[in-house]
Amino acid sequence: MKKAFSKHSAFFIFHSSFSSAFSLIELIVVMMVVGILATVAIVKFTGLDSQSNRIAANELRSHLTYIRNMAMIRERTTWVQFNIAANNYKVFMAVSNWSGTYQSAKDPVTQKDWIVDIGGKFSGAALDAVNIGGGTNLYFSETNGMPRGAAGTLTTNGVITFKSGLTVTVARVTGYAGLTE
């Protein structure tokens, strides 16, 4: 009986050279599956909630810095009202210097009333405690950005704590916001 293919035919050379190796597509598919499994495992073990809290705390720190600067640039006292039960904070600005009347500040991106719903924006993130001079209201001076609470000048740093343990601290003299873990 005659062989269908000799060792020197094109089919035999092509077929035998690739039969024991993986194709590039097979390797890419395997790497994608491994990558997806690794991502799921990392999220499972590090916790998506802790990542959400970290992002929310970083955004709050950035917002407080922006709000402090906004008070000095516009020469209007700004006020941040934290609500732990509603898991949000709202930003207000004085209508005029020394008026004592405040209106909702506008979010610099959306130009709508500046209300940040932490749980709605960052799934799993939540405020745990707020202590700004014994209260939950933070004011920034229009002249130097110095923070104060509802009772007046802060004697200790303002502290906003998330459920994950992350803390945003507002320095009592300068008003600078920092993040600690």
C-alpha positions as CSV (number, residue, x, y, z in Angstrom):
1,M,0.0,0.0,0.0
2,K,1.3,3.4,-0.9
3,K,1.7,6.2,1.8
4,A,-0.5,9.1,1.3
5,F,2.1,11.6,2.5
6,S,5.8,11.4,2.4
7,K,8.1,13.0,5.0
8,H,9.0,15.6,2.4
9,S,5.5,16.7,1.4
10,A,4.3,20.1,2.3
11,F,1.3,18.8,4.4
12,F,3.5,16.6,6.5
13,I,6.1,19.3,7.3
14,F,3.3,21.9,8.1
15,H,1.3,19.5,10.1
16,S,4.1,18.0,12.1
17,S,5.8,21.2,13.0
18,F,2.8,22.7,14.7
19,S,1.0,19.7,16.2
20,S,3.0,19.7,19.5
21,A,2.8,23.5,20.2
22,F,0.1,25.9,21.3
23,S,-1.1,28.5,18.8
24,L,-0.8,32.2,19.6
25,I,-4.6,32.5,20.0
26,E,-4.7,29.6,22.5
27,L,-2.0,31.3,24.6
28,I,-3.8,34.7,24.5
29,V,-7.1,33.1,25.5
30,V,-5.4,31.3,28.4
31,M,-3.7,34.5,29.6
32,M,-7.1,36.4,29.4
33,V,-8.8,33.7,31.6
34,V,-5.9,33.8,34.1
35,G,-6.1,37.6,34.2
36,I,-9.8,37.6,34.8
37,L,-9.5,35.0,37.6
38,A,-6.6,37.0,39.2
39,T,-8.8,40.2,39.1
40,V,-11.7,38.4,40.7
41,A,-9.4,36.9,43.4
42,I,-7.8,40.3,44.1
43,V,-11.1,42.0,44.5
44,K,-12.4,39.1,46.6
45,F,-9.4,39.2,49.0
46,T,-8.8,43.0,49.2
47,G,-12.4,43.8,49.2
48,L,-14.2,46.1,46.8
49,D,-15.6,48.0,49.7
50,S,-12.1,49.0,50.9
51,Q,-11.2,50.2,47.4
52,S,-14.5,52.2,47.2
53,N,-13.8,53.8,50.6
54,R,-10.2,54.7,49.5
55,I,-11.5,56.4,46.3
56,A,-14.3,58.2,48.2
57,A,-11.8,59.4,50.9
58,N,-9.4,60.6,48.2
59,E,-12.2,62.5,46.5
60,L,-13.3,64.0,49.8
61,R,-9.8,65.2,50.5
62,S,-9.6,66.7,47.0
63,H,-13.0,68.4,47.5
64,L,-12.0,69.9,50.8
65,T,-8.8,71.3,49.3
66,Y,-10.8,72.8,46.4
67,I,-13.5,74.2,48.8
68,R,-10.9,75.8,51.0
69,N,-9.3,77.5,48.0
70,M,-12.7,78.5,46.6
71,A,-13.4,80.3,49.9
72,M,-10.2,82.4,49.6
73,I,-10.4,83.1,45.9
74,R,-14.1,84.1,46.0
75,E,-13.7,85.8,49.4
76,R,-16.8,84.0,50.7
77,T,-17.0,81.6,53.7
78,T,-17.7,78.1,52.5
79,W,-19.5,75.5,54.6
80,V,-19.5,71.7,54.3
81,Q,-22.4,69.9,56.0
82,F,-21.8,66.2,56.7
83,N,-24.7,63.9,57.2
84,I,-23.7,60.4,58.4
85,A,-27.2,59.0,58.4
86,A,-27.7,60.0,54.7
87,N,-24.1,59.1,53.9
88,N,-23.5,62.4,52.1
89,Y,-22.1,65.9,52.3
90,K,-23.3,69.2,50.9
91,V,-21.4,72.3,50.1
92,F,-22.6,75.9,50.7
93,M,-21.2,79.3,50.1
94,A,-21.9,82.6,51.8
95,V,-24.1,84.9,49.7
96,S,-21.9,87.9,50.7
97,N,-19.1,88.6,53.2
98,W,-20.4,88.6,56.8
99,S,-24.0,88.1,55.7
100,G,-24.5,84.8,57.6
101,T,-26.7,83.7,54.7
102,Y,-25.6,80.7,52.6
103,Q,-26.7,79.2,49.3
104,S,-25.8,75.9,47.7
105,A,-22.4,75.9,46.0
106,K,-22.3,74.6,42.5
107,D,-20.3,71.5,41.7
108,P,-17.4,72.6,39.5
109,V,-18.1,69.8,37.0
110,T,-21.9,69.5,36.8
111,Q,-22.8,73.0,37.8
112,K,-25.6,71.6,39.9
113,D,-26.0,71.9,43.7
114,W,-22.9,70.4,45.2
115,I,-24.2,67.3,47.0
116,V,-22.0,64.2,47.2
117,D,-24.0,60.9,47.9
118,I,-21.1,58.8,49.0
119,G,-22.9,55.4,49.0
120,G,-24.5,56.1,45.6
121,K,-21.3,57.3,43.9
122,F,-19.0,54.7,45.5
123,S,-20.6,51.4,46.1
124,G,-19.8,50.1,49.6
125,A,-18.3,53.3,50.8
126,A,-19.7,54.9,53.9
127,L,-19.1,57.6,56.5
128,D,-18.5,56.3,60.0
129,A,-17.9,59.4,62.1
130,V,-17.4,63.2,61.7
131,N,-15.8,65.3,64.3
132,I,-15.3,69.0,63.4
133,G,-14.9,70.8,66.7
134,G,-17.6,68.5,68.2
135,G,-20.0,68.8,65.3
136,T,-20.5,67.8,61.7
137,N,-20.2,71.2,60.0
138,L,-16.9,72.5,58.6
139,Y,-16.5,76.1,57.6
140,F,-13.5,77.7,55.7
141,S,-12.7,81.3,56.3
142,E,-12.9,83.6,53.3
143,T,-9.7,85.5,54.2
144,N,-7.1,82.7,55.0
145,G,-8.9,79.4,54.5
146,M,-8.7,78.6,58.2
147,P,-11.2,76.0,59.2
148,R,-13.7,76.2,62.0
149,G,-16.6,74.2,63.4
150,A,-20.1,75.4,64.3
151,A,-18.8,76.4,67.7
152,G,-15.9,78.4,66.3
153,T,-12.2,78.0,66.0
154,L,-11.0,74.4,66.1
155,T,-8.9,73.3,69.0
156,T,-8.0,69.9,67.4
157,N,-7.9,68.7,63.8
158,G,-11.2,67.9,62.1
159,V,-11.6,64.2,61.5
160,I,-13.9,62.5,59.0
161,T,-13.7,58.7,59.3
162,F,-15.0,56.1,56.8
163,K,-16.3,52.6,57.7
164,S,-13.1,51.1,56.4
165,G,-11.0,53.0,58.9
166,L,-9.6,55.5,56.4
167,T,-9.5,59.0,57.9
168,V,-9.5,62.4,56.2
169,T,-8.0,65.0,58.6
170,V,-8.4,68.8,58.3
171,A,-5.5,70.6,60.0
172,R,-6.9,73.0,62.6
173,V,-4.8,76.0,61.7
174,T,-4.1,75.7,57.9
175,G,-7.2,73.8,56.8
176,Y,-5.1,71.4,54.7
177,A,-6.8,68.1,54.2
178,G,-4.8,64.9,54.4
179,L,-5.6,61.1,54.2
180,T,-4.5,58.6,56.8
181,E,-5.0,54.9,56.9
